[in-house]
Amino acid sequence: MLPVMVTESGVLIIRLRADLDIAGRAAAAWAIDGFLAAHQSSPVVLELSDAPVSAAAVSTIVRAHRMCGYADVPLAVVASNAEARRTLAGIAAVETVDVHPARAQAVAKLSAALAAAA
């Protein structure tokens, strides 16, 4: 199970291993889908561990981005590892994934969007 928490402002934070392997990819995507269903309309932050990002983690991020898009829920990714941010910047041009270096920045941006929508 992926570690998860909800901030006071209603942002769902899901921790994802950046070095996720192929075997864990389906389980992670399934868990993220379950969290989206349980916390309908909550903005989502995927927070990566400090490890270099794997292809399976990138695939999971893209899948989560699409799931959030279908649910009309904003998604941001936090990657403190500079190499991971560079890797994600490559997919951000195609998938418009919002990548931040710190959790506080991502939560603040999504919290502001949530407050503006209310």
C-alpha positions, 0 to 999 in steps of 0.5 A, a space after each residue: 500500500 502506498 503511504 497517503 495523507 490529506 492536508 488541511 486544505 484537502 490536497 491528497 498526498 500520495 508517496 510513490 517510490 521513484 525506483 518503482 519496478 515493473 512488478 509494483 507498477 500495477 499495484 501502485 496504479 491500482 492503489 492510486 485509482 482507489 485513493 482517487 475514488 475515495 477522495 473524489 475531487 481532491 487535488 493530488 500530489 504524487 511525491 516521489 522518493 529521492 531515488 532516480 526515477 525508473 521507467 515504471 515510475 514514469 509510467 505510473 505517473 503518466 497513468 495517474 495523470 490521465 486518471 486525474 484528467 478523466 476525473 477532472 482533478 488537478 495533479 502535481 508531482 514532487 521530485 526533490 531529486 534533480 535528475 528525476 525532475 529532468 526526466 519528468 520535464 521530458 514527459 511534462 511537455 507531452 503530458 503537461 505534468 506539473 512538477 515541483 521540487 518541494 511538497 510545500 510548493 505543490 500543495 500551495 499551488 493546488 490549495 490555491 486552485 481548490 480555494 479559487 474553485 470554491 
